[in-house]
């Protein structure tokens, strides 16, 4: 008998390479508005962006405050006053949802697991329209059994309420048979802990575990998940 029957996947930086999509989208919109973009500015945006998403996870900010606020902060630092953050953000989200890049081995793995009969769901804090576009373009919408977006649910990962809402829609799923796989300690791993389900940390860059959260498994490559799932 299988130990796990259901896999909850994070999307960005777990199945899809968000960093590459972000780089593409920033280049597109900054050029569109005649703004300078270089590695230093892109790196600074990435730091600001992460800080805002961390505040969403803690319940401090709403999704709209995150998506607009990150550009507002960046523009203030760069002295940009002739472009409205909310206008650029709208175009940025469209650009972000118009392209996708799979993480190494991701497409092959989720296809294999589907063939083996595992139920698979995407759990994401990303912007609903953007994530829907990426799911469709990448073909993940045909592979996954469903997707749960915090924007629609009303609570972000890692809140227990988010996972409770997911399980309310999955009457057949037993928590002891579910495994959360993701790259974020504060969102995915803490979310799994709050939900009372097993957690697998996808850590391809061998980052230090600097958050006090329970982890049941740690993998460097996505294909390392297979023996975990096949253990009795």
C-alpha positions in Angstrom: 0.0 0.0 0.0 1.3 3.4 -0.9 2.3 5.8 1.8 1.5 8.8 -0.3 -1.3 9.1 -2.9 -1.5 12.9 -3.3 1.2 15.4 -4.1 0.8 19.1 -3.4 3.2 21.0 -5.7 4.4 24.6 -5.3 4.6 26.2 -8.8 7.3 28.9 -8.9 10.9 27.7 -8.4 9.6 24.2 -7.9 8.0 23.1 -11.1 8.5 26.2 -13.1 11.6 28.4 -13.1 10.2 31.7 -11.8 13.6 33.5 -11.8 13.9 33.1 -15.6 10.3 34.3 -16.1 10.9 37.3 -13.8 14.0 38.3 -15.7 12.2 38.1 -19.0 9.2 40.1 -17.7 11.3 42.8 -16.1 13.2 43.3 -19.3 10.0 43.5 -21.3 8.2 46.1 -19.2 11.2 48.3 -18.3 12.0 48.5 -22.0 8.4 49.2 -22.8 8.4 52.2 -20.5 11.9 53.4 -21.5 13.3 52.6 -18.1 16.9 51.5 -17.4 17.2 47.8 -16.4 20.4 46.1 -15.5 21.6 43.2 -13.3 21.9 45.5 -10.2 18.3 46.8 -10.6 17.0 43.3 -11.3 18.7 42.0 -8.2 17.4 44.8 -6.1 13.9 44.2 -7.4 14.2 40.5 -6.5 15.1 41.3 -2.9 12.2 43.8 -2.6 9.8 41.4 -4.2 10.7 38.6 -1.8 10.3 40.9 1.2 6.8 41.8 0.1 5.8 38.2 -0.5 7.1 37.3 3.0 4.7 40.0 4.4 1.8 38.4 2.4 2.6 35.0 4.0 2.5 36.5 7.5 -0.9 38.1 6.7 0.5 41.6 7.0 -0.3 42.6 3.4 -2.9 41.8 0.7 -2.0 40.5 -2.7 -2.7 43.9 -4.3 -0.5 45.7 -1.7 2.3 43.2 -2.6 2.1 43.5 -6.4 1.9 47.3 -6.5 4.0 48.0 -3.4 7.1 46.2 -4.6 7.3 48.5 -7.7 6.4 51.5 -5.6 9.3 50.8 -3.3 11.7 50.2 -6.3 10.6 53.4 -8.0 11.1 55.4 -4.9 14.7 54.1 -4.6 15.4 54.7 -8.3 13.7 58.1 -8.4 11.1 57.1 -11.0 8.1 59.4 -10.9 6.7 59.4 -14.5 5.5 55.8 -14.5 2.7 54.6 -12.1 3.6 51.4 -10.2 0.1 49.9 -10.7 0.2 50.5 -14.5 3.6 48.9 -14.9 2.6 46.0 -12.6 -0.4 45.2 -14.8 1.9 44.9 -17.8 4.5 43.0 -15.8 1.9 40.4 -14.7 0.9 39.9 -18.3 4.5 39.5 -19.4 5.1 37.1 -16.5 2.2 34.9 -17.6 3.2 34.9 -21.3 6.2 32.7 -20.8 7.3 29.6 -18.9 10.4 27.6 -18.2 10.3 24.2 -16.6 12.7 23.4 -13.8 15.1 20.5 -14.7 13.1 17.2 -14.9 9.8 18.7 -13.8 7.7 17.9 -16.9 9.0 14.4 -17.1 8.4 13.8 -13.4 4.8 15.0 -13.1 4.0 13.1 -16.3 5.4 9.9 -14.9 3.6 10.4 -11.6 0.3 11.0 -13.4 0.9 7.7 -15.3 1.5 6.0 -12.0 -1.8 7.2 -10.7 -0.8 9.8 -8.2 -3.1 12.7 -7.6 -1.3 16.0 -8.1 -2.3 19.6 -7.3 -0.6 22.9 -7.6 -0.8 25.1 -4.5 0.4 28.7 -5.2 0.4 32.2 -3.7 0.9 33.7 -7.2 -1.4 36.1 -9.0 -4.4 34.1 -10.3 -4.5 35.3 -13.9 -0.7 34.9 -14.2 -0.6 31.4 -12.8 -3.6 30.3 -15.0 -1.7 31.5 -18.1 1.5 29.7 -17.1 -0.4 26.5 -16.3 -2.1 26.5 -19.7 1.0 27.4 -21.7 3.1 24.8 -19.9 0.5 22.1 -20.3 0.4 21.6 -16.5 -3.3 22.3 -16.6 -3.7 18.9 -18.4 -1.4 17.0 -16.0 -2.5 18.4 -12.6 -5.8 17.3 -11.0 -6.4 20.9 -9.8 -4.9 24.1 -8.7 -5.4 26.1 -5.5 -4.6 29.8 -5.7 -4.5 31.8 -2.5 -6.0 34.9 -4.2 -9.1 32.8 -4.8 -9.2 31.0 -1.5 -8.7 34.2 0.5 -5.8 33.0 2.6 -2.1 32.6 1.6 0.2 29.7 2.2 1.4 28.9 4.9 -1.9 29.7 6.8 -3.8 26.7 8.1 -7.0 28.2 6.7 -5.5 27.9 3.2 -4.9 24.2 3.5 -8.2 23.6 5.3 -9.9 25.2 2.3 -7.9 22.9 -0.1 -8.9 19.8 1.9 -12.5 20.9 2.0 -12.5 20.6 -1.8 -10.7 17.3 -1.8 -13.0 15.0 0.1 -11.1 11.9 -1.0 -7.7 13.1 0.2 -6.4 11.9 3.6 -3.8 14.2 5.2 -1.6 11.3 6.1 -1.4 10.4 2.4 -0.5 13.9 1.2 3.0 15.3 0.6 3.8 19.0 0.1 6.8 19.6 -2.3 8.2 23.1 -2.5 11.2 25.3 -2.4 10.1 27.8 0.3 10.7 27.1 4.0 8.3 29.9 5.1 5.5 29.1 2.7 5.6 25.5 1.6 7.3 23.7 4.5 5.7 25.8 7.2 2.3 25.4 5.4 2.7 21.7 5.5 3.5 21.8 9.2 0.4 23.9 9.8 -1.7 21.6 7.8 -0.4 18.4 9.5 0.9 16.9 6.3 4.4 15.6 5.3 6.9 18.1 3.8 9.6 17.7 1.1 11.9 20.6 0.7 13.2 21.1 -2.8 16.6 22.6 -2.3 18.6 22.5 -5.5 21.1 25.2 -4.4 21.9 23.5 -1.0 20.7 26.5 0.9 21.1 26.5 4.7 17.9 25.6 6.6 17.6 28.9 8.5 13.9 28.6 9.5 12.7 26.6 12.4 10.2 24.4 10.6 9.7 20.6 10.3 11.0 18.9 7.2 10.4 15.2 6.5 12.5 15.0 3.3 15.0 17.1 1.4 15.9 16.7 -2.2 18.3 18.5 -4.6 16.9 17.1 -7.8 13.2 16.6 -8.5 13.7 13.0 -9.6 14.8 12.2 -6.1 11.1 12.4 -5.1 10.4 9.0 -6.9 12.1 6.7 -4.3 10.4 8.7 -1.5 7.0 8.0 -3.0 7.7 4.4 -3.7 8.9 3.5 -0.2 6.5 1.2 1.6 
